[in-house]
Amino acid sequence: MSSWRSMVVRIGERCLEYGNGNHMDPEAHIETCCGILWRELDQFGDDVLLLLMQCAEELPHKSPFYATLVGLLNLEDEDFGRKVVEETHAKLQDYLDTENCNKLRILMRFLTVLMCSNVILPGALIEVFETLLSSAATTVDEEGGNPAWQARADFYIFCILASLPWGGLELLERVPEELDRIMAGIEAYLSIRKHIVEPAYFAFDTNEQREDNTDDFLEDLWKRIQSLSDNGWKIDSVPRPHLAFEARLVTGKSYDFGPVTCPEQPVPPSTISDVTAGRQRQEAELKYPQRIRRLQLFPLSKTEEELQPIDRFVVEEYLLDVLLYMNGCRKECPVYMVGLPVSFRYEYLMAETIFTQLFLLPRPPFKIIYYTVVIIDLCKALPGAFPAVVAGAVRALFDKVGELDMECRTRFVHWFAHHLSNFQFIWPWNEWTHVLDLPKWSPQRVFAQEVLEKEVRLSYWDKIKESLETSPELGELLPPKGGICFKYSGESQGEQYEAELAFSAELSSMVKEKKLAREIYPWVEEKIILVHGHKVAIEVVVQTLLHIGSKSFTHLVTVLERYGYVLSKLASDESNQILVISEVAKLWQNSAQMTAIAIDRMMGYRIISNIAIVSWVFSPANIEQFHTSDRLWEVLRNAVSKTYNRISDLRKGVASAEKSVQNAIESFTKVQADLESAEALAEEVDTEELQSEATNKVKRLKAQAEKLKEEESSAQESLEAKDALLSRALQENEALLFVLYKNFTDVLMKHLLDDLIDKPIDGPGPDQGDSMTVDKEPSAMDADDDDERRNQRFAKSNGLHAEEQEWCRVTLGQIRALTRQYAAELVSNLICLFSLIGGIDLRL
């Protein structure tokens, strides 16, 4: 990177380019950089423009520095300033048209700071605000708009409000009446929009968050902006480098920005119903997602005590922008996160923001591994402060893990185990020894158990056991140390066992001799199935083959590839597939990881179906384990995920095939037109030489046309084949959804009914009628007996049923997690799904 490019990127940082001194002087940085860039404008003007725009978009926490730099360059070269404004306008319009939320939001901020640097007229910025405000108000209008797209309208208002901390003071000084008009318009919009509270997207399942008087994200930001306005738009968390150059900047030329247009609002559905409105609302929320849903992990005294309300929002914006644009730069990301342009400490706020993103529902912007790496690097970058903050967050989450959404709880387990694996698995486990006194289904005990199980996956059993040396009693929560539980490795258990043992040994010999699968299955059919039945054959074959493949993942894959035919023949229907899965679970009962991997691979090789996996998960033997382990839910999540991934891949294949067909048609049409022109020309030529050339050209074009026609035909056949595969996959997916939700409904109804039946009924018994009641003064002993009976009733209604309540909460939480994750696919099957669950055929 050339020196001037490096200086532009590193402006406002402590770095070698600016002397690397302990005292950072942003104004000196801007002055130095401006002098160098001015000399480069003649030769590299376009490159300077491109880099400045890129930095403004991808380093938005430094946008005031870049806007000031543009303002100073505008003093020397007005043509350059005009180009910056034109480029900003073109990009802003493009981001509006393409619905690029992050780019649009950040460019609105850059537009605001350009106004502060006197590059853009304040009235031009107000005009952009009014355009967005008008579009938002029209969208949520019940009569002339489409309220289902409120997510887009809210985002436009968010863009306006999110820009004001960077330019509210300048707007107040230069166009106060217009600013008041914008604020009044936003207040009017907030009065007509629908208040949005989405309990399904809350990380914590608490009554406080479900209350209607809880502010949603836009109402919360509006209150913070109002507080900023009351404070005269003065804010400490936004740098204002242009003030040091104000006397010079006011002499520069300001440009009109020009009008921008918002996309036309989508047409409301012709038939209004909950399903059609829900589809449009979901589409809008996918295109304009909510950026943050705050978690309060720490007391406000640690995150906001000495800050203005708006400071929290600004720091969150900085942090989220860094996470967004530095996701591919592991080393740069923590450097920028700890070097934000603010004058106060924000470690607690930084941790809370990262965990907020980690637990964002329905899905985080990036994979969990990204946030894991960021937290690890921040712990290394701030060794004296951040590890303690992270530990505090873990303790806060652990204390409330019973209220944590099930999907968030799973993320918490995976993140925490991975985090500890990078720090020698060191943790004060003695703080959590009390979980051993809790029931096996207690959320805190299950969490500790799952973390230890994931740690074993990331290391090995003895290492994790050693890490518990301060609390060896927690070794009770570790998974069993042993490997596989091979059925045919124990002592003799009778004649039947001896016969199965002999079959297993013979099958092992055949595998070692590298017999083909088509040679083995006839032997299985003749020797085992005909004599001992299908169930015994499945037990012998599955146990033996997977025992052979148990040495490693590669061995497992090899066995399934070579002998999948035998397993497929045995698992010919759903009931037999369930038996196969059961044998896999028995063999790997000491390893949840290998159970999940083996079942997943078998589904991948089409040995077992996704429906069989669902049926096995909801079998009576497994139902009672729903709330004590994540083992079954992991298998279920893998099955559903693989199904949807296959559909996604097929859709991409169909889209690619459609593009190939379209390209083939266009190429053929073009060649056909050339052929017709050549034939017409051949008829008109007079000389023999020209006639020969025209004839050769016609022959060449005919051959090319025939070849392209064949390619078109081949592409069309490929498209039809992929369409057929996609249709089949969608049918299988529909069947999976019905089976999945029907099983959820059945088990929940059964448990709820059992719970109601088992609850005690207070009141007189059948032999204690009112006519036999005798009034008398209660004695002290009677009063004690009454207290004891009340305590017993309370224990029975609350203690004995607590496990049942936790089972229902976990099961419902898993339904909610799956529904959130695959909502887009569920919408198309919603009516049919309701009819199946409700018992009413709504399709008729």
C-alpha positions in Angstrom: 0.0 0.0 0.0 1.4 3.4 -1.0 2.1 5.9 1.7 -0.9 8.2 0.9 -3.3 5.3 0.8 -2.1 4.0 4.1 -2.4 7.5 5.6 -6.0 7.8 4.5 -6.9 4.4 6.0 -5.0 5.0 9.3 -6.2 8.6 9.9 -7.2 9.2 13.5 -5.2 6.2 14.8 -2.0 5.7 16.7 0.2 4.3 13.9 3.6 4.6 12.2 2.2 6.7 9.4 1.5 9.5 11.8 4.5 9.1 14.1 3.1 6.4 16.5 3.2 8.8 19.4 1.4 8.3 22.7 -0.6 11.5 22.1 -2.9 11.3 19.1 -3.9 14.6 17.4 -6.7 14.0 14.9 -6.5 17.6 13.6 -2.8 17.2 12.8 -3.6 13.9 11.1 -6.2 15.6 8.9 -3.9 18.5 8.1 -1.0 16.2 7.2 -3.1 13.8 5.1 -4.8 16.7 3.3 -1.5 18.2 2.3 -0.3 14.9 0.8 -3.6 14.1 -1.0 -3.8 17.6 -2.5 -0.4 16.9 -4.2 -1.7 13.6 -5.5 -5.1 14.8 -6.9 -3.7 15.7 -10.3 -2.3 12.2 -10.9 -4.5 10.0 -8.7 -7.7 12.0 -8.4 -10.0 9.1 -9.2 -8.1 6.8 -6.9 -8.3 9.2 -4.1 -12.0 9.6 -4.6 -12.5 5.8 -4.7 -10.5 5.2 -1.5 -12.2 8.0 0.4 -15.6 6.6 -0.4 -14.6 3.1 0.4 -13.1 4.2 3.8 -16.3 6.3 4.6 -18.4 3.1 4.0 -16.2 0.5 5.6 -14.7 2.5 8.5 -17.8 4.5 9.4 -16.7 5.2 13.0 -14.2 7.5 11.3 -16.6 9.2 8.9 -16.3 12.6 10.5 -12.5 12.5 9.7 -13.1 11.6 6.1 -15.8 14.3 5.7 -13.5 16.9 7.1 -10.8 15.8 4.8 -13.2 16.1 1.8 -14.1 19.6 3.0 -10.5 20.7 3.1 -9.8 19.2 -0.3 -12.9 21.0 -1.6 -11.2 24.3 -0.7 -8.3 23.5 -3.0 -10.2 21.7 -5.8 -14.0 22.3 -6.1 -14.2 19.8 -8.9 -13.1 17.1 -6.5 -15.7 18.1 -3.9 -18.4 18.1 -6.6 -17.4 14.5 -7.6 -17.6 13.3 -4.0 -21.2 14.7 -3.8 -22.2 13.2 -7.1 -20.7 9.8 -6.2 -22.4 9.9 -2.8 -25.8 10.7 -4.5 -25.3 7.9 -7.0 -24.5 5.4 -4.3 -27.3 6.5 -2.1 -29.9 6.1 -4.9 -28.4 2.7 -5.7 -28.6 1.5 -2.1 -32.2 2.7 -1.9 -33.1 0.8 -5.1 -31.3 -2.4 -4.1 -32.5 -2.2 -0.5 -28.9 -2.5 0.9 -29.7 -1.6 4.5 -26.2 -1.4 5.9 -24.7 0.7 3.1 -27.7 3.0 3.1 -27.5 3.6 6.8 -23.8 4.3 6.8 -24.0 6.6 3.7 -26.7 8.6 5.4 -24.3 9.2 8.2 -21.5 10.2 5.8 -24.0 12.6 4.1 -24.7 14.2 7.4 -21.0 14.8 8.3 -20.4 16.2 4.8 -23.0 18.8 5.7 -21.1 19.5 8.9 -18.0 20.1 6.8 -19.9 22.5 4.5 -19.7 20.3 1.5 -23.4 19.8 1.2 -26.1 22.3 2.0 -28.2 21.7 5.1 -31.4 22.1 3.1 -30.3 19.3 0.8 -29.9 16.9 3.8 -33.3 18.0 5.1 -34.8 17.2 1.7 -33.4 13.6 1.8 -34.8 13.2 5.4 -38.2 14.4 4.2 -38.1 12.0 1.2 -37.5 9.0 3.6 -40.1 10.3 6.1 -42.8 10.8 3.4 -42.2 7.3 2.1 -42.4 5.8 5.6 -45.6 7.6 6.4 -47.2 6.5 3.1 -46.2 2.9 3.8 -47.9 2.6 7.2 -51.1 4.4 6.1 -54.0 2.0 6.4 -55.8 3.3 3.4 -53.3 4.2 0.8 -50.3 2.2 2.0 -49.2 -1.3 2.8 -48.7 -1.7 6.6 -47.3 -5.2 6.1 -44.1 -3.4 5.0 -43.7 -1.4 8.2 -40.2 -2.9 8.6 -39.0 -0.8 5.6 -40.8 2.3 6.9 -39.2 1.8 10.4 -35.8 1.4 8.8 -36.1 4.7 6.9 -37.0 6.5 10.2 -34.1 4.7 11.9 -31.7 6.1 9.2 -32.9 9.6 9.9 -32.7 9.3 13.7 -29.3 7.4 13.5 -27.8 10.3 11.6 -28.8 13.1 13.9 -26.1 12.5 16.6 -23.6 13.3 13.9 -25.2 16.5 12.6 -28.1 17.6 14.9 -26.1 20.5 16.4 -25.2 21.9 13.0 -28.8 21.5 11.7 -30.0 23.3 14.9 -27.6 26.2 14.3 -28.2 26.6 10.5 -31.8 25.4 9.8 -33.6 25.1 13.2 -37.1 25.3 11.7 -36.5 22.6 9.2 -35.0 20.4 12.0 -38.1 21.0 14.1 -40.3 20.0 11.2 -38.4 16.7 10.8 -38.7 16.0 14.5 -42.4 16.7 14.4 -42.8 14.5 11.3 -41.0 11.6 13.1 -43.2 12.0 16.2 -46.3 11.9 14.0 -45.0 8.8 12.3 -44.5 7.1 15.6 -48.0 7.9 16.6 -49.5 6.0 13.6 -47.2 3.1 13.3 -47.9 -0.2 15.1 -46.0 -0.8 18.3 -43.9 -4.0 17.6 -43.1 -6.5 20.4 -41.9 -9.9 19.2 -41.8 -12.3 22.1 -40.5 -15.0 19.8 -37.4 -13.0 19.2 -36.6 -12.3 22.9 -33.4 -14.1 24.2 -35.0 -14.2 27.7 -38.5 -15.5 28.2 -39.6 -13.1 30.9 -42.9 -11.4 31.6 -41.3 -8.0 31.7 -40.2 -8.2 28.0 -43.7 -9.3 27.0 -45.5 -6.3 28.4 -47.0 -4.0 25.8 -45.5 -0.9 27.4 -42.0 -2.1 26.6 -40.4 0.2 24.1 -39.5 -1.3 20.7 -36.1 -0.5 19.1 -37.4 2.6 17.2 -39.3 4.0 20.2 -36.2 3.5 22.4 -34.0 5.4 19.9 -36.5 8.2 19.6 -36.4 8.7 23.4 -32.6 8.8 23.3 -32.7 11.4 20.4 -35.2 13.5 22.4 -32.9 13.4 25.4 -30.0 14.5 23.1 -32.2 17.4 21.7 -33.0 18.5 25.3 -29.3 18.6 25.9 -28.7 21.0 23.0 -27.5 18.2 20.7 -24.2 18.1 22.6 -22.6 14.6 22.6 -19.2 13.3 23.7 -19.1 10.0 21.8 -19.1 11.7 18.3 -15.8 13.3 17.2 -16.1 16.8 15.7 -12.8 17.4 13.9 -14.4 19.9 11.5 -14.6 22.4 14.3 -10.9 22.9 14.3 -11.1 23.9 10.6 -14.5 25.7 10.8 -13.1 29.1 9.8 -11.6 27.6 6.6 -14.5 25.3 5.8 -17.1 28.0 5.8 -15.3 29.7 2.9 -15.7 26.6 0.7 -18.4 25.9 -1.8 -21.5 23.9 -0.7 -23.3 21.7 -3.2 -26.9 20.8 -3.6 -27.4 17.1 -3.3 -30.3 16.6 -5.6 -33.5 14.6 -5.1 -33.5 10.9 -4.3 -36.5 8.5 -4.8 -37.6 5.7 -2.6 -38.7 2.4 -4.2 -42.4 1.9 -4.9 -44.1 0.2 -2.0 -45.2 -3.4 -2.8 -48.8 -3.9 -3.8 -51.0 -5.2 -1.0 -52.3 -8.8 -1.6 -55.6 -8.9 -3.4 -57.1 -11.1 -0.7 -56.2 -9.9 2.8 -55.7 -12.7 5.4 -53.3 -13.4 8.2 -51.3 -15.7 6.0 -50.9 -13.3 3.0 -50.2 -10.4 5.3 -47.8 -12.5 7.3 -45.9 -13.5 4.1 -45.4 -9.8 3.1 -44.4 -8.9 6.6 -41.9 -11.7 6.7 -40.4 -10.6 3.4 -40.1 -7.1 4.6 -38.4 -8.1 7.9 -35.9 -10.3 6.0 -34.9 -7.4 3.7 -34.9 -4.8 6.6 -33.9 -6.8 9.7 -33.7 -5.3 13.1 -30.1 -4.7 13.9 -30.0 -5.2 17.6 -32.1 -6.5 20.5 -30.4 -5.5 23.6 -29.5 -7.9 26.4 -29.1 -6.4 29.8 -26.4 -8.6 31.3 -24.8 -6.0 33.6 -26.3 -3.3 35.9 -26.8 0.1 34.2 -24.2 1.4 36.7 -21.5 -0.5 34.7 -22.8 0.3 31.1 -24.6 3.7 31.2 -24.2 5.4 34.6 -21.9 8.2 33.4 -23.2 8.4 29.8 -25.9 10.2 28.1 -28.6 7.8 26.8 -27.5 8.5 23.2 -23.9 7.5 23.9 -24.9 3.9 24.3 -26.5 3.9 20.9 -23.5 5.6 19.3 -21.0 3.1 20.8 -23.3 0.2 19.8 -23.3 1.6 16.2 -19.5 1.8 16.2 -19.1 -1.8 17.5 -21.7 -3.3 15.1 -20.1 -1.5 12.2 -16.7 -2.9 13.1 -18.1 -6.4 13.5 -19.8 -6.0 10.1 -16.9 -4.7 8.0 -14.0 -6.5 9.8 -15.5 -10.0 9.8 -12.7 -11.1 7.4 -9.9 -9.3 9.2 -9.3 -11.2 12.5 -6.3 -9.0 13.6 -7.8 -5.7 12.7 -11.2 -6.3 14.3 -10.2 -6.2 18.0 -7.8 -3.3 17.3 -10.6 -1.2 15.9 -13.1 -2.3 18.7 -10.7 -1.2 21.5 -9.8 2.0 19.7 -13.1 3.7 19.1 -13.1 7.6 19.1 -14.7 8.0 22.5 -13.3 9.4 25.7 -14.8 6.9 28.2 -14.3 3.3 29.0 -16.8 0.9 27.4 -15.6 -2.7 28.2 -19.0 -3.7 29.7 -20.9 -2.1 26.9 -18.7 -3.9 24.3 -19.2 -7.3 25.9 -23.0 -6.7 26.2 -23.1 -5.7 22.5 -21.2 -8.8 21.3 -23.3 -11.1 23.4 -26.4 -9.4 22.0 -25.3 -10.2 18.5 -24.3 -13.8 19.5 -27.9 -14.4 20.8 -29.7 -12.4 18.1 -32.8 -14.1 16.9 -33.8 -15.6 14.5 -30.1 -15.8 13.6 -27.0 -13.8 14.2 -25.4 -11.9 11.3 -22.4 -14.1 11.3 -21.5 -17.6 12.5 -20.9 -18.2 16.2 -17.3 -19.0 15.6 -16.7 -15.4 14.5 -18.0 -14.0 17.8 -15.9 -16.6 19.6 -12.7 -15.5 17.9 -13.5 -11.8 18.5 -14.1 -12.4 22.3 -10.9 -14.4 22.5 -8.8 -11.7 20.7 -10.3 -9.0 22.9 -9.4 -10.9 26.0 -5.8 -11.0 24.7 -5.9 -7.3 23.6 -7.2 -6.2 27.1 -5.9 -8.8 29.4 -6.4 -6.7 32.5 -10.1 -5.8 31.9 -12.0 -7.8 29.3 -11.6 -11.4 30.7 -13.2 -10.4 34.0 -16.0 -8.7 32.0 -16.6 -11.8 30.0 -16.6 -13.9 33.1 -19.2 -11.6 34.6 -21.3 -12.0 31.5 -21.1 -15.8 31.8 -22.1 -15.7 35.4 -25.1 -13.4 34.6 -26.2 -15.7 31.8 -25.8 -18.8 34.0 -27.9 -17.3 36.7 -30.7 -16.8 34.2 -30.1 -19.8 32.0 -33.6 -21.2 32.9 -35.2 -18.1 31.3 -32.9 -18.2 28.2 -34.4 -19.2 24.9 -33.6 -22.8 23.9 -31.7 -21.8 20.7 -29.8 -19.1 22.6 -29.0 -21.7 25.3 -27.5 -24.0 22.6 -25.4 -21.2 21.3 -24.3 -20.4 24.8 -23.2 -23.9 25.4 -21.2 -24.1 22.1 -19.6 -20.7 22.6 -18.6 -21.2 26.2 -17.0 -24.6 25.5 -15.1 -23.3 22.6 -14.0 -20.2 24.5 -12.7 -22.3 27.4 -10.8 -24.6 25.0 -8.7 -21.5 24.1 -7.8 -20.9 27.7 -6.7 -24.3 28.9 -10.3 -25.1 30.0 -9.7 -23.0 33.1 -12.9 -21.9 34.9 -13.8 -21.6 38.6 -16.0 -24.7 38.5 -16.3 -24.7 42.3 -18.9 -21.8 41.9 -21.2 -24.2 40.2 -20.9 -27.3 42.3 -24.4 -26.6 43.7 -25.9 -27.9 40.5 -25.2 -31.5 41.8 -27.9 -30.8 44.4 -30.4 -29.9 41.7 -32.6 -32.3 39.8 -31.2 -33.8 36.6 -33.6 -31.7 34.5 -32.6 -28.4 36.1 -31.5 -25.9 33.4 -28.3 -25.0 35.3 -27.3 -28.6 35.8 -28.1 -29.5 32.1 -26.1 -26.5 31.0 -23.0 -27.5 33.0 -23.4 -31.1 31.7 -23.7 -30.0 28.1 -20.7 -27.6 28.4 -18.5 -30.5 29.7 -19.7 -32.8 27.0 -18.8 -30.2 24.3 -15.4 -29.7 26.0 -14.7 -33.5 25.7 -15.5 -33.2 21.9 -12.9 -30.4 21.7 -10.3 -32.2 23.7 -10.3 -35.6 25.4 -11.9 -37.0 28.5 -8.9 -37.1 30.8 -8.0 -33.5 30.0 -11.4 -32.3 30.9 -11.4 -34.4 34.1 -8.1 -32.8 35.0 -9.6 -29.3 34.5 -12.1 -30.1 37.3 -9.4 -30.7 39.9 -10.7 -27.9 42.1 -14.2 -29.5 41.9 -13.7 -33.2 41.3 -17.3 -33.9 42.3 -18.5 -32.3 39.0 -16.9 -35.3 37.2 -20.4 -36.8 37.8 -21.6 -34.6 34.9 -19.0 -35.8 32.4 -20.1 -38.2 29.7 -19.0 -41.8 30.2 -15.4 -42.3 29.3 -15.8 -45.5 27.4 -16.0 -45.8 23.6 -18.6 -47.8 21.8 -20.9 -50.3 23.5 -20.6 -53.2 21.1 -23.3 -55.7 21.8 -21.2 -58.7 20.8 -18.1 -58.1 22.9 -19.5 -59.3 26.3 -20.0 -62.6 28.0 -22.4 -65.3 26.7 -26.1 -64.5 27.4 -27.7 -67.7 26.0 -28.2 -69.6 22.8 -29.7 -66.6 20.9 -26.8 -64.4 21.8 -24.3 -67.2 20.8 -26.0 -67.4 17.4 -25.9 -63.6 16.9 -22.3 -63.6 18.0 -21.4 -66.2 15.4 -23.2 -64.2 12.7 -21.3 -61.1 13.7 -18.0 -62.8 13.6 -18.8 -64.3 10.2 -19.9 -60.9 8.8 -16.7 -59.3 10.1 -14.7 -62.0 8.3 -16.6 -61.3 5.1 -15.9 -57.6 5.4 -12.2 -58.2 6.0 -12.2 -60.4 2.9 -13.6 -57.4 1.1 -16.7 -59.2 0.0 -19.1 -57.0 -2.1 -22.3 -55.7 -0.6 -24.3 -57.6 -3.2 -22.6 -60.8 -2.0 -23.2 -60.1 1.7 -26.9 -59.3 1.6 -28.0 -62.7 0.2 -26.1 -64.3 3.1 -27.9 -62.0 5.5 -31.2 -62.9 4.0 -30.6 -66.6 4.0 -28.8 -67.1 7.3 -30.3 -64.5 9.6 -33.6 -63.1 8.3 -35.2 -66.3 7.3 -34.2 -68.0 10.6 -34.2 -65.3 13.2 -36.2 -62.5 11.7 -35.6 -59.0 10.4 -35.0 -57.4 13.8 -32.1 -59.7 14.6 -30.6 -59.1 11.2 -30.7 -55.3 11.7 -29.1 -55.7 15.2 -26.3 -57.9 13.9 -25.5 -56.0 10.7 -25.7 -52.5 12.1 -23.8 -53.3 15.3 -21.1 -55.2 13.3 -20.6 -52.8 10.5 -20.5 -49.7 12.7 -18.2 -51.5 15.1 -15.8 -52.0 12.1 -16.2 -48.3 11.2 -15.8 -47.0 14.8 -12.1 -46.3 14.6 -12.5 -42.9 12.9 -14.8 -40.8 10.9 -13.1 -41.9 7.7 -13.7 -45.6 8.7 -17.3 -44.9 9.3 -17.8 -43.2 5.9 -15.9 -46.0 4.1 -18.2 -48.7 5.7 -21.3 -46.7 4.8 -20.1 -46.2 1.2 -19.2 -49.9 0.7 -22.1 -51.6 2.6 -24.8 -48.9 2.4 -26.6 -51.2 0.0 -26.9 -53.9 2.7 -28.2 -51.4 5.3 -30.6 -49.9 2.7 -32.1 -53.3 2.0 -32.6 -53.9 5.7 -34.0 -50.5 6.3 -36.7 -50.9 3.6 -39.5 -49.1 5.4 -39.9 -46.5 8.2 -40.3 -49.1 11.1 -37.0 -50.8 10.1 -35.2 -47.5 9.7 -36.2 -46.7 13.3 -34.7 -50.0 14.4 -31.5 -49.1 12.5 -31.3 -45.7 14.2 -32.0 -47.3 17.6 -29.0 -49.7 17.1 -26.8 -46.7 16.2 -27.8 -45.0 19.4 -27.2 -48.1 21.5 -23.7 -48.6 19.9 -22.7 -45.0 20.5 -24.6 -44.4 23.7 -21.4 -43.0 25.4 -20.9 -40.5 22.6 -23.6 -38.0 21.6 -21.2 -36.6 18.9 -20.7 -39.9 17.1 -24.4 -40.8 17.4 -25.3 -37.5 15.6 -22.5 -38.0 13.0 -23.5 -41.6 12.2 -27.2 -40.8 11.8 -26.4 -37.7 9.8 -24.2 -39.7 7.4 -26.8 -42.4 7.1 -29.4 -39.8 6.1 -26.9 -38.4 3.6 -26.5 -41.8 2.0 -30.3 -42.3 1.9 -30.1 -45.3 4.2 -32.6 -43.7 6.6 -35.1 -40.9 5.9 -35.7 -37.6 7.8 -39.2 -38.8 8.7 -37.7 -41.9 10.3 -35.3 -39.8 12.3 -38.2 -37.6 13.6 -40.3 -40.7 14.5 -37.3 -42.1 16.4 -36.7 -38.8 18.3 -40.3 -38.8 19.4 -40.4 -42.5 20.3 -41.7 -43.1 23.9 -38.3 -44.1 25.1 -36.8 -40.8 24.0 -39.5 -38.3 24.9 -38.7 -38.3 28.6 -35.1 -37.2 27.8 -36.1 -34.0 26.1 -35.4 -31.8 29.1 -32.3 -33.6 30.4 -30.0 -33.6 27.4 -29.5 -31.9 24.0 -28.5 -35.3 22.4 -31.9 -35.9 20.7 -32.4 -32.3 19.7 -29.0 -32.3 18.0 -30.0 -35.3 15.9 -33.4 -33.6 15.0 -31.7 -30.3 14.1 -29.2 -32.0 11.9 -32.0 -33.9 10.0 -34.1 -30.7 9.4 -31.0 -28.7 8.5 -29.8 -31.3 6.0 -33.3 -31.4 4.4 -33.4 -27.6 4.0 -29.8 -27.4 2.8 -30.7 -29.9 0.0 -33.6 -27.9 -1.1 -31.5 -24.7 -1.1 -28.8 -26.5 -3.2 -31.5 -27.8 -5.6 -33.0 -24.2 -6.0 -29.5 -22.9 -6.8 -29.2 -25.7 -9.4 -32.6 -24.9 -10.9 -31.7 -21.2 -11.1 -28.4 -22.0 -12.8 -30.1 -24.4 -15.2 -32.7 -21.7 -16.1 -29.9 -19.3 -16.8 -28.2 -21.8 -19.0 -31.4 -22.4 -21.0 -31.9 -18.7 -21.4 -28.3 -18.2 -22.6 -28.7 -21.1 -25.0 -31.9 -19.6 -26.4 -30.3 -16.2 -26.8 -27.3 -17.7 -28.6 -29.4 -19.8 -30.9 -31.7 -16.8 -31.7 -28.6 -14.7 -32.6 -27.1 -17.4 -34.8 -30.5 -18.0 -36.4 -30.8 -14.3 -37.3 -27.2 -14.4 -38.7 -28.1 -17.5 -40.7 -31.2 -15.9 -42.2 -29.2 -12.8 -43.2 -26.5 -15.0 -44.8 -29.0 -17.0 -46.8 -30.6 -13.8 -48.0 -27.2 -12.4 -49.0 -26.3 -15.7 -50.8 -29.3 -15.3 -53.0 -28.3 -11.8 -54.0 -24.6 -12.3 -54.9 -23.7 -12.4 -58.6 -20.1 -13.6 -58.9 -19.1 -17.2 -58.3 -16.5 -16.3 -55.8 -18.9 -14.4 -53.6 -21.4 -17.2 -54.0 -18.9 -19.7 -52.7 -18.1 -17.5 -49.7 -21.8 -17.0 -48.9 -22.5 -20.7 -49.2 -19.6 -21.6 -46.8 -20.8 -19.0 -44.4 -24.4 -20.5 -44.5 -23.0 -24.0 -43.9 -20.9 -22.8 -41.0 -23.9 -21.0 -39.4 -26.2 -23.9 -40.0 -23.7 -26.2 -38.2 -23.4 -23.7 -35.4 -27.2 -23.3 -35.1 -27.6 -27.1 -34.9 -25.0 -27.3 -32.2 -26.7 -24.6 -30.2 -30.1 -26.2 -30.7 -28.6 -29.4 -29.2 -27.1 -27.4 -26.3 -30.5 -25.8 -25.7 -32.2 -29.1 -25.8 -29.7 -30.6 -23.4 -30.0 -27.6 -21.0 -33.8 -27.9 -21.2 -33.6 -31.6 -20.2 -31.2 -30.7 -17.4 -33.6 -28.1 -16.1 -36.6 -30.5 -16.2 -34.5 -33.1 -14.3 -33.6 -30.6 -11.6 -37.1 -29.3 -11.5 -38.3 -32.8 -10.9 -35.7 -33.3 -8.1 -36.8 -30.0 -6.5 -40.5 -30.9 -6.7 -39.7 -34.2 -5.0 -37.6 -32.6 -2.3 -40.4 -30.0 -1.6 -42.9 -32.9 -1.3 -40.6 -34.7 1.1 -40.2 -31.4 3.0 -43.9 -30.9 3.3 -44.3 -34.5 4.6 -41.4 -33.8 7.1 -43.1 -30.7 8.4 -46.4 -32.5 8.9 -44.8 -35.3 10.8 -42.6 -33.0 12.8 -45.4 -30.7 14.0 -47.8 -33.5 14.4 -45.4 -35.3 16.8 -44.8 -32.0 18.7 -48.5 -31.6 19.0 -49.2 -35.1 20.2 -46.5 -35.3 22.8 -47.4 -31.8 24.2 -51.1 -32.7 24.4 -50.3 -35.9 26.1 -48.1 -34.3 28.7 -50.5 -31.4 29.3 -53.4 -33.8 29.8 -51.4 -36.0 32.1 -50.4 -32.9 34.1 -54.1 -31.9 34.5 -55.1 -35.4 35.5 -52.4 -35.7 38.1 -52.9 -32.4 39.8 -54.6 -32.7 43.3 -58.1 -31.3 43.7 -58.7 -29.4 46.9 -62.0 -29.8 48.7 -64.0 -32.3 50.6 -63.8 -36.0 49.6 -66.7 -38.1 48.6 -67.3 -39.2 52.2 -67.0 -35.7 53.7 -70.3 -34.0 53.0 -71.3 -30.7 54.5 -74.0 -32.3 56.6 -71.4 -34.0 58.8 -69.5 -30.7 59.4 -69.4 -29.7 63.1 -68.4 -26.1 64.0 -65.8 -25.9 66.6 -62.9 -23.8 67.6 -59.7 -24.9 65.9 -57.0 -26.1 68.2 -53.3 -25.3 67.8 -52.7 -28.8 66.7 -55.4 -28.4 64.0 -53.8 -25.2 62.8 -50.4 -27.0 62.5 -52.0 -29.8 60.6 -53.7 -27.3 58.3 -50.3 -25.6 57.6 -48.7 -29.0 56.9 -51.5 -30.0 54.5 -51.2 -26.6 52.7 -47.4 -27.2 52.4 -48.0 -30.7 51.1 -50.5 -29.4 48.5 -48.1 -26.6 47.5 -45.3 -29.1 47.1 -47.4 -31.4 45.0 -48.8 -28.7 42.8 -45.4 -27.0 42.4 -42.7 -29.4 43.2 -43.9 -32.6 41.7 -45.1 -30.8 38.5 -42.0 -28.6 38.2 -40.3 -31.3 36.1 -43.3 -31.5 33.8 -43.3 -27.7 33.4 -39.7 -27.7 32.5 -40.3 -30.5 30.0 -43.0 -28.5 28.3 -40.9 -25.3 28.4 -38.0 -27.1 26.7 -40.2 -28.8 24.1 -42.0 -25.6 23.3 -38.7 -23.8 23.1 -37.4 -26.2 20.5 -40.6 -25.8 18.5 -40.1 -22.1 18.5 -36.5 -22.4 17.5 -37.2 -24.6 14.5 -40.2 -22.4 13.5 -38.0 -19.2 13.6 -35.2 -20.7 11.7 -37.3 -22.1 8.9 -40.1 -19.6 8.8 -39.7 -18.9 5.1 -40.4 -22.5 4.2 -43.2 -22.8 6.8 -45.2 -20.0 5.4 -45.9 -21.8 2.1 -47.3 -24.8 4.1 -49.0 -22.8 6.9 -52.6 -23.4 6.0 -52.1 -27.2 5.5 -50.1 -27.3 8.7 -52.9 -25.7 10.7 -55.4 -28.0 9.2 -53.4 -31.1 10.2 -52.7 -29.9 13.7 -56.1 -28.5 14.3 -57.9 -31.4 12.8 -59.8 -29.1 10.4 -59.1 -29.3 6.6 -58.8 -25.6 5.8 -57.9 -26.4 2.2 -61.4 -27.4 1.4 
